[in-house]
Amino acid sequence: MSSQEHSEAALPSGRGDAHEGTVAARSDPFADPGLPPHEPRVQDIDERAAKRSERVVAFLFTLSMLATVAFIVAYVAIPVDRSVYLFPIGRVSATNITLGTTLGVALFCLGAAAIHWARTLMSDVELVDQRHPVESTPEIRSKVLADFKEGAAESGLGRRTLIRKTMLGALTLIPLSGLVLLGGLSKAAPGTKLRRTAWARGKTLINQNTLQPLRPEDIEVGSLTFAMPKGMKEEDHDFQNQIAKAAVMLVRLRPEDIKDKKELDWSADGIVAYSRICTHVGCPITLYEQQTHHVLCPCHQSTFDLSDGARVVFGPAGHALPQLRIGINKDGHLEALGDFAAPVGPSFWERG
Amino acid sequence: MVVLLFALAVTGGLYAALAPADSARADGPAQSLAIEEGRKLYAVGCASCHGTGAQGTSDGPSLVGTGPAAVDFQVATGRMPLQQHGAQAPRKKAVYSRAQIDQLAAYVASLGAGPAVPAPGQYSPEGADVAKGGELFRLNCSQCHNFTGKGGALSDGKFAPNLHGVDPRHIYEAMQTGPQNMPSFPDTVLSPKNKKDIVAYLGTVNSSTSENPGGFGLGGFGPVSEGLFAWIFGLGALIAVAVWVAARTAKAKRS
């Protein structure tokens, strides 16, 4: 109501004069409708309803108190390792479920009581408080400007040129220290890290399950085996960094099923070794379907055909999986005949 | 399902009680009788797809050298006989009895050597290292079957099934034989002890008795997906409540 009055009062006084004679006077289509008249709630007019609301709020607060007490009791009384069967969920930890439920009830009742209190008992009359101008008074502004001018004159910046010039020099040079530090980043550049892995000529293939060297007769057609280069230990400091690049899967194909000549050349007895890292964004990719020899990536469904040089047959990957050239050494173990010919994993700017 | 499991348990128990006498004279008349019975069952139920001599046809692969473990897995889980051709054979109610499955297995074993049906001691959780099993499962199996064996999708309608409620014996046989598109994990690359550990791990994390301290597992996809679920659905619920709270209060009707 007060806003209605205000909006009418605030209309520009010259407005009617400017438009005089051009169009017939019409009521403003965007007039501020103001606030609707206040309608009372049941609680505003019926004291018994208000009492009822009061009791509901008090009940919710009491429930919250009881739940908090139950939380403390449960924390003290229930052993941490006890599990209970809860119908739709299954076996869950008794402590977790009780603490969660009681704390949840306590917090919910606290909030619900506050909201019910505000909605039914507190005043719901909308109040308008006009905004005040943010600008300072002319007196304050002129004083601040005068103070600033006086300070500038007293600093002598315009008169003492030596100070001014050396200050400018110092301020110009100070960012250089940051630039020099940035130069240190060049030492952390990847270098050949993205191109080289732990594989090298003569490294024996170690079965990751049994940690024993692999023999060609261990690997059957249709089986899937994971290998790492000899000399790597899971306890090593950088094992995870190294295996993330060197991870290899071994699959035996019938030589007549291998369509790619280079793949056949790089295999040993029909056993082929491929990188396990998808060339799209580097997900581990070993969803090997032994009937189709397809390998599927679980992240974006890139599919590679292991019988045809791990060519991409579906999905967003841009390169075939890098093949590790393997052979059989004099002990009858499988060994690598060099590192991967192509960088493993996703493309990078300088990959070429 | 319960009846079936009960029947399997009873017949399995009976078989265990009777089997030593058979295996003591493996090439005796009992064994050749089993092979003969198996051959008859095969001719009726399997030969139409796998060929009269199990040599394989355009409708089904050769069974020579697949071994009794493969027969036990495929037939006892109901995957074979196949109901209809499709992306892959789903698990269903077993058609053959335990004795018939053993006869079929004996027949297929007589065609060529293959993985044998594991003994109960090989897949029972006693003496297994569950933590090691978890490591091996994450290395070898989780890419398809998910971190706790809840299963997942593959290409062209194929899928890695949920391993909840699968008999440990069948999990062991699946690793040995590599049914359908699953690769095999022969004893030479995944030792019998490794397999036992994996079976024990699955019994711990994905069975009706496995504990989940936090409640809803959401498929065991890990903290990222659980966090995403909490953000979308938890925050969504909070926003809905906030909108309701801010709505106009109920008014008394004007008289």
Contacts between the chains, C-beta under 8 A, distances in Angstrom:
chain1	res1	chain2	res2	distance
A	39	B	251	4.3
A	39	B	252	7.3
A	39	B	254	7.1
A	40	B	251	7.1
A	40	B	252	5.6
A	41	B	249	6.0
A	41	B	250	6.3
A	41	B	251	5.7
A	41	B	252	5.4
A	42	B	250	7.4
A	42	B	252	4.3
A	44	B	252	7.0
A	45	B	252	5.8
A	46	B	252	7.5
A	83	B	211	4.8
A	83	B	213	7.5
A	86	B	215	7.5
A	89	B	212	7.4
A	89	B	215	4.9
A	89	B	216	6.1
A	90	B	208	7.7
A	90	B	210	7.7
A	90	B	212	5.8
A	91	B	209	6.9
A	91	B	210	6.8
A	91	B	211	4.5
A	91	B	212	6.5
A	92	B	211	7.2
A	92	B	212	6.0
A	92	B	213	6.4
A	92	B	214	7.2
A	92	B	215	4.9
A	93	B	211	7.2
A	93	B	213	3.8
A	93	B	214	7.4
A	96	B	213	5.6
A	96	B	214	6.2
A	96	B	215	7.2
A	97	B	215	6.7
A	115	B	245	5.5
A	119	B	245	7.8
A	119	B	249	4.8
A	119	B	250	7.9
A	120	B	249	7.2
A	124	B	249	5.4
A	207	B	189	5.7
A	208	B	139	6.0
A	209	B	136	6.1
A	209	B	139	7.0
A	209	B	140	6.9
A	209	B	189	6.3
A	209	B	190	5.1
A	209	B	191	7.1
A	209	B	194	5.4
A	210	B	189	7.4
A	210	B	190	7.7
A	210	B	191	5.7
A	210	B	194	7.1
A	214	B	189	7.4
A	215	B	188	7.9
A	217	B	188	7.4
A	218	B	186	7.5
A	218	B	188	3.7
A	218	B	189	5.4
A	219	B	188	7.4
A	219	B	189	6.5
A	220	B	184	6.3
A	220	B	186	5.2
A	220	B	188	7.7
A	222	B	178	5.1
A	222	B	183	6.0
A	222	B	184	5.3
A	223	B	178	6.6
A	223	B	183	5.5
A	223	B	184	4.5
A	223	B	185	6.3
A	223	B	186	5.5
A	223	B	189	6.4
A	224	B	140	7.5
A	224	B	183	3.5
A	224	B	184	7.7
A	224	B	185	7.0
A	225	B	189	4.5
A	226	B	139	6.0
A	226	B	140	6.9
A	251	B	183	7.6
A	284	B	143	6.6
A	285	B	143	7.7
A	286	B	143	4.5
A	287	B	143	5.2
A	287	B	144	5.1
A	287	B	154	6.2
A	287	B	160	7.9
A	288	B	183	5.1
A	289	B	154	6.3
A	289	B	155	7.0
A	289	B	158	6.8
A	289	B	181	4.0
A	290	B	178	5.8
A	290	B	181	5.8
A	290	B	182	6.8
A	290	B	183	4.5
A	290	B	184	7.3
A	291	B	180	6.9
A	291	B	181	5.0
A	292	B	181	7.0
A	294	B	155	6.4
A	296	B	154	5.9
A	296	B	155	5.2
A	298	B	143	6.6
A	298	B	152	7.1
A	301	B	155	7.3
A	303	B	155	5.9
A	314	B	155	7.4
